[in-house]
């Protein structure tokens, strides 16, 4: 009986990886153009930037393939790579931390397992995907018609250092992004369950999950954007911020553009995050529900 349940749980983990790959193939072609517009807007610190004007500029200068889909290959590699560990960890780690923390602690802090999960995944993410992120942003903010070959030619003497440029900014972005995403996912689903009287053993409806995913996306964007802005400035094609520390970059952004400077590109980022959340929140609810059913079968 135990072996059968173990296999069932393993199947859920495998299913999560398969879904991650499927989610990438379906969602990334729609998300990437907005990511390109966002990065281009963020690279124009101190200038007057508009969503529509930036989109027109990208199309006029580079066209669709070199413009809106600049950096698509490293972005696809980044996204596919992280699917190997991200989805299983989102299922495994909450269960693990629920066994580590005492019942009294979990009662006082119901979201502590989610927050701990976010911190752990963020640590993995930062070091694994930073080089892919750097290549993606380099191409999205390019000043001319250049390719990945140009990057490797320009940085052949300090390749590793260049690939990990902006690591500190990315670390904080990943920490804030993962913790805020998983906390918001937990909180908004809890509110939805209480409002609709849906027990934990039952999955939320598709329409409810769409509302939850939108709220998760909105909250995540406005929390994460300042850290995403500094990351883009460090990783862009221009070397203006290459040697600046995170604190110096934050001061520069505030001095040149004020608070609004941290939110350059929030419109395309919001669209991108809503697409992302709509796919992620729905899948996470389905997979978590399957894990709960597996756990119930094991206990019985």
BAROTI-915200 format. One line per field, with one value per residue (C-alpha): x, y, z. Coordinates in Angstrom, 3 decimals. Layout:
u c(X|...)
v c(Y|...)
w c(Z|...)
***
This chain:
u c(0.000|2.796|4.592|1.443|1.041|4.700|4.330|1.251|3.182|6.051|3.567|2.380|5.996|6.540|3.273|4.416|7.587|5.624|3.180|6.082|7.420|3.933|3.274|6.523|5.707|2.218|2.839|6.305|5.515|2.786|4.797|8.140|7.175|5.892|9.114|11.097|9.074|9.487|13.270|13.573|11.515|13.606|16.845|15.718|16.226|15.691|13.845|10.131|8.941|5.537|4.320|2.893|5.802|8.376|6.482|6.470|10.167|11.045|8.990|10.329|13.982|14.225|10.978|9.179|11.857|14.853|12.733|9.855|11.498|15.036|16.549|13.908|16.415|18.143|14.747|13.338|16.440|16.089|12.420|12.762|15.743|13.947|10.923|13.074|13.183|10.720|7.379|8.455|9.967|6.726|5.022|7.750|9.025|5.712|5.195|8.777|8.513|5.154|6.955|9.835|7.769|5.716|1.923|1.833|4.172|2.135|-1.044|0.382|1.954|-0.140|1.932|5.354|5.782|4.982|7.415|10.172|9.485|9.834|13.156|14.556|13.489|14.783|18.251|18.240|16.863|19.353|22.497|21.038|19.168|21.269|23.431|20.328|18.701|21.815|21.894|18.187|18.367|21.564|19.725|16.483|18.284|20.784|21.839|22.355|21.661|23.743|23.526|24.634|27.927|28.545|28.119|30.659|33.114|32.856|33.184|35.579|38.172|35.757|32.911|31.899|31.861|29.784|27.292|26.707|26.440|23.567|23.623|22.930|19.985|18.645|18.990|16.761|14.339|13.968|13.572|10.871|9.201|8.931|7.903|5.315|3.962|3.558|2.273|-0.256|-1.253|-1.830|-3.628|-5.977|-6.884|-7.621|-9.867|-11.624|-12.184|-13.591|-15.833|-17.201|-17.099|-14.858|-13.046|-9.313|-9.969|-11.758|-10.174|-11.308|-13.303|-11.672|-13.398|-12.285|-8.716|-8.720|-9.681|-7.053|-4.356|-5.128|-4.871|-1.666|-0.198|-1.088|0.274|3.439|4.212|4.048|6.144|8.806|9.182|11.779|14.099|13.440|14.347|17.778|18.398|17.717|20.007|22.844|22.301|21.532|23.719|25.069|27.866|26.692|25.677|28.077|30.288|27.665|26.561|22.881|22.673|24.311|21.920|18.889|20.140|20.759|17.272|15.657|17.828|17.117|13.444|12.070|9.777|8.243|11.695|11.407|8.213|9.393|7.717|5.057|2.325|3.905|5.179|1.648|0.299|3.142|2.593|-1.154|-0.523|2.095|-0.093|-3.140|-1.158|0.798|-1.894|-4.351|-1.767|-0.494|-4.010|-4.577|-1.255|-1.616|-5.076|-3.655|-0.931|-3.554|-5.539|-2.383|-1.636|-5.177|-4.865|-1.537|-2.962|-5.940)
v c(0.000|2.428|1.636|2.388|5.775|6.582|5.885|8.089|10.964|10.422|10.608|13.993|15.238|13.966|15.528|18.860|18.759|17.848|20.650|23.057|22.256|22.481|25.776|27.168|26.107|27.618|30.748|31.998|33.105|35.365|36.599|37.335|40.378|42.152|41.236|42.797|46.020|46.140|45.740|48.387|50.852|50.158|50.818|54.399|55.734|59.488|59.617|59.978|56.479|55.271|51.732|52.442|54.633|52.055|49.301|51.360|52.134|48.445|47.503|50.382|49.745|45.963|44.433|41.535|38.816|40.961|43.355|41.794|38.363|39.541|37.232|34.559|31.680|32.345|33.097|29.785|27.951|29.702|28.858|25.224|24.702|25.913|23.691|20.668|21.697|24.568|22.760|19.695|22.024|24.013|20.747|19.063|21.975|23.058|19.460|19.335|22.606|21.547|18.595|20.788|23.523|22.737|22.814|25.821|27.792|26.903|27.904|31.359|31.755|29.764|30.944|30.135|27.011|29.003|31.765|29.248|27.559|30.871|31.642|28.211|28.271|31.827|30.715|27.973|30.305|33.115|31.166|28.820|31.273|34.439|33.757|33.128|36.279|38.316|37.125|37.810|41.384|42.087|41.324|43.052|46.323|46.214|49.441|47.892|44.738|42.347|38.659|36.267|35.874|39.585|39.108|36.289|38.196|41.341|39.456|36.623|37.929|38.093|35.817|34.397|37.791|39.241|36.367|36.879|40.654|41.871|38.785|40.765|42.591|39.342|37.620|40.199|40.206|36.428|36.472|39.154|37.685|34.119|35.020|37.558|35.171|32.175|34.299|36.081|32.740|31.284|34.386|35.014|31.322|31.286|34.344|32.721|29.474|31.316|33.494|30.559|28.013|25.660|23.125|22.499|19.036|20.522|22.426|25.978|26.605|27.876|31.274|31.765|30.842|33.419|36.143|34.869|34.779|38.370|39.586|37.606|39.079|42.676|42.452|40.690|43.293|46.299|44.622|43.245|46.034|48.153|45.139|44.152|47.680|47.565|44.087|45.278|48.298|46.022|43.434|45.703|46.067|49.407|49.240|52.363|50.363|47.439|48.388|49.983|48.269|47.723|50.578|52.996|51.930|52.481|55.983|56.754|55.640|57.732|60.782|60.707|59.699|59.567|56.776|56.402|55.443|52.096|51.384|51.948|49.277|48.325|48.088|45.332|43.656|43.542|41.964|39.442|38.564|38.122|35.676|33.941|33.837|32.614|29.564|29.061|29.619|27.295|24.541|24.946|24.575|21.393|19.840|20.796|19.247|16.006|16.038|16.466|13.538|11.419|12.347|11.447|8.050|7.461|8.279|5.995)
w c(0.000|0.896|-2.357|-4.324|-2.612|-3.133|-6.827|-6.949|-5.368|-7.807|-10.659|-9.373|-9.325|-12.871|-13.964|-12.511|-14.628|-17.763|-17.071|-16.585|-20.052|-21.563|-19.777|-21.230|-24.785|-24.570|-22.515|-23.452|-27.052|-25.612|-22.610|-24.261|-26.389|-23.257|-21.461|-24.328|-24.174|-20.397|-20.554|-23.278|-21.206|-18.104|-19.991|-20.723|-17.204|-17.036|-20.345|-20.944|-21.807|-22.930|-23.526|-26.988|-28.125|-27.019|-28.823|-32.028|-31.659|-31.278|-34.339|-36.440|-35.547|-35.263|-36.522|-34.876|-34.724|-33.731|-31.695|-29.796|-29.764|-29.001|-26.375|-26.954|-27.169|-23.800|-22.259|-23.510|-22.254|-18.869|-18.575|-19.663|-17.355|-14.262|-14.957|-14.056|-10.399|-9.838|-9.997|-7.974|-5.341|-5.125|-4.166|-2.105|-0.008|1.608|2.761|4.056|5.981|7.441|9.035|10.227|11.893|14.971|14.923|17.265|14.979|11.911|13.734|14.505|11.057|8.520|5.558|7.040|4.899|1.734|2.667|3.440|0.110|-1.703|-0.042|-0.905|-4.546|-4.935|-3.824|-6.502|-9.148|-8.682|-9.458|-12.071|-14.286|-13.879|-17.000|-19.135|-17.768|-18.538|-22.157|-22.562|-21.209|-23.194|-26.446|-25.434|-24.659|-27.543|-29.253|-32.687|-34.696|-32.600|-31.697|-28.978|-30.855|-30.239|-26.512|-26.333|-28.520|-26.402|-23.112|-23.923|-21.433|-18.489|-19.578|-16.187|-14.513|-17.339|-17.328|-13.606|-13.797|-11.642|-9.428|-6.242|-7.830|-9.186|-5.815|-4.145|-7.053|-6.876|-3.080|-3.167|-6.252|-4.934|-1.397|-2.571|-5.227|-2.918|-0.039|-2.272|-3.832|-0.346|0.979|-1.953|-2.223|1.514|1.136|-1.840|0.086|3.100|0.927|-1.104|1.766|-0.221|2.026|1.648|0.200|-2.833|-5.725|-6.494|-9.664|-12.843|-12.687|-9.080|-9.972|-12.790|-10.292|-7.845|-10.550|-11.572|-7.978|-7.457|-10.646|-9.735|-6.189|-7.350|-10.021|-7.738|-5.067|-7.406|-10.017|-8.115|-7.840|-11.448|-12.543|-10.859|-12.290|-15.833|-15.427|-14.299|-17.046|-20.013|-23.097|-21.864|-19.282|-17.414|-14.341|-14.766|-11.818|-9.596|-6.421|-5.730|-3.218|-5.688|-8.439|-6.204|-5.358|-9.039|-10.081|-7.360|-8.132|-11.882|-11.933|-8.387|-7.204|-10.679|-11.974|-10.199|-12.136|-15.693|-17.787|-15.264|-17.934|-20.078|-16.898|-15.519|-18.718|-18.680|-15.015|-15.440|-18.318|-16.168|-13.054|-14.952|-16.065|-12.831|-10.178|-11.913|-12.309|-8.751|-7.375|-9.431|-8.442|-4.757|-4.761|-6.152|-3.484|-0.757|-2.135|-2.208|1.405|2.482|0.768|2.514|5.943|5.419)
***
